[in-house]
Amino acid sequence: MDNSSENSLSDASSSVEARPFSVGAALREAREQLGLSVADVGSRLKFASRQIETLEADNFTCLPEISFVRRFVRSYAKLLKLDPEPLLAALPIAPAQSSIPTASIAIEVPFPNTYAMRRLKIVWLAIGLVVVAIIWGLFVWLNQSKPITPHASVETLELPGGMPTPASVVIAVPPSTKSNDVSKQSGSIRLTFDADSWVKVTDNEGKILLSQLNSSGSEQHLKGKPPFSVVIGNIDGVHLYYQGKLVELTPFYNGETAHLTLE
């Protein structure tokens, strides 16, 4: 009887010693002792519950490559405050790869982390700033390219009614696209003759632009620096245009000649 008892104990002892060390069981027991559920571990380690259950069942063939398993075990052991080295030493050197498609495994591995999300937000922010800059640049370009319509003043001649003495004629013309300095530096006069008439035109510097008897049917084009001093003999046969505008000569006629200044 004693011999049979000793034999049974010896067989039980040998079976216990032959049983391999279970990494998954050790992790599961430590987790249960700390009162943690599989979901608790998953939320802390950022792994799927199915992966944790697969590791605790020592079903390494359903997990990715050995490097992933080792990182998984190390993180799990640190969470449970266990020494990871004995667990890592008990892992198989190269577990057979599972027949599960890589795509389905990748879905369960929680690669996205806080750093990746932050980078994604930065990328979207940069794209938004570029779009805003493009829209603003387009808005500025469109506004600059629009032609500005000048507000032309009423084209009137300030004429002193009935005065025989020389007077000043001011022609109000719309502003051009050229600079004001250029417009002030030059003026144009056109004279057309329906009858013979003597005309003298002097510019601002005292230069005589025209001083002669002009025959009927002729035409004169003059340019210089205003104001211009103009003397016309036979006003009935002369048409005077200053800066493209017709100037009425009758108010400046004294019975013999017309004296006027074009500014």
Secondary structure, DSSP 8 states (H G I E B T S, - for coil): -HHHHHHHHHHHHHHHHHS---HHHHHHHHHHHTT--HHHHHHHHT--HHHHHHHHTT-GGGS--HHHHHHHHHHHHHHTT--HHHHHHTS-SS----SS-HHHHHHHS----HHHHHHHHHHHHHHHHHHHHHHHHHHHHHHHHS----------B---TT--S-EEE-B-----SS-HHHHHH-EEEEEEESS-EEEEEE-TTS-EEEEEEE-TT-EEEEEESS-EEEEES-GGGEEEEETTEEE--GGGB-SS-EEEEE-
